[in-house]
Amino acid sequence: SPPPVQAEPASSAVLHEVTPEVPDKIRQDIQGRIYVTVRVLVDPSGAVTGALIENPGPSKYFARLADNAAREWQFVPADDDSVRVWLVTFLFTRDGVTTRATEQ
């Protein structure tokens, strides 16, 4: 199988993004595109302190993969003590998983 593509960080504010591992057997069964959106709370140090599935998509399995991955993300530290909210979108297709993060 081809080597995993090193995705560009979704944003310069993302230090470390985690993409869910989807077994080949399951990935080959994906029809079309499956989007899962996770809202994450990011503390001043850049760590994710909470995650809430905003849009679970059609599958509990992919929702759980996305939720677990989003909790492992790291963002750049904040300039102040504010807690930030980011939306992390995972797109699952037969070709793999791509991610996007947007600050709320």
Residue pairs with C-beta under 8 A, 6 or more apart in sequence:
1 24
4 96
5 96
7 17
7 19
7 98
7 99
9 15
9 17
10 17
10 88
10 99
10 100
10 101
10 102
11 101
11 102
11 103
12 76
13 75
13 76
13 101
13 103
14 73
14 74
14 75
14 76
14 101
15 46
15 74
15 75
15 76
16 72
16 73
16 74
17 73
17 99
17 101
18 69
18 70
18 72
18 73
19 69
19 90
19 97
19 98
19 99
20 62
20 65
20 66
20 68
20 69
20 90
20 92
20 97
21 65
22 62
22 65
22 92
22 96
22 97
26 61
27 92
27 94
27 96
28 94
30 92
30 93
30 94
32 93
33 91
33 92
33 93
34 57
34 58
34 59
34 62
34 91
34 92
34 93
35 55
35 57
35 89
35 90
35 91
35 92
36 53
36 55
36 56
36 57
36 62
36 63
36 65
36 66
36 67
36 89
36 90
36 92
37 53
37 54
37 55
37 66
37 87
37 88
37 89
37 90
38 51
38 52
38 53
38 54
38 66
38 67
38 70
38 87
38 88
38 89
38 90
39 51
39 52
39 53
39 54
39 85
39 86
39 87
39 88
39 104
40 48
40 50
40 51
40 52
40 70
40 71
40 73
40 85
40 86
40 87
40 88
41 48
41 49
41 50
41 51
41 83
41 84
41 85
42 48
42 49
42 75
42 78
42 83
42 84
42 85
42 86
43 49
43 83
44 77
44 78
44 80
44 81
44 82
44 83
45 77
46 74
46 75
46 76
46 77
46 78
47 74
47 75
48 70
48 71
48 72
48 73
48 74
48 75
49 83
51 67
51 70
51 71
53 63
53 66
53 67
54 87
56 63
57 63
57 92
62 90
62 92
65 90
66 88
66 90
69 90
70 88
70 90
73 88
73 101
75 84
75 86
78 84
84 103
84 104
85 103
85 104
86 101
86 102
86 103
86 104
87 101
87 102
87 104
88 99
88 100
88 101
89 99
89 100
89 101
89 102
90 97
90 98
90 99
91 97
91 98
91 99
91 100
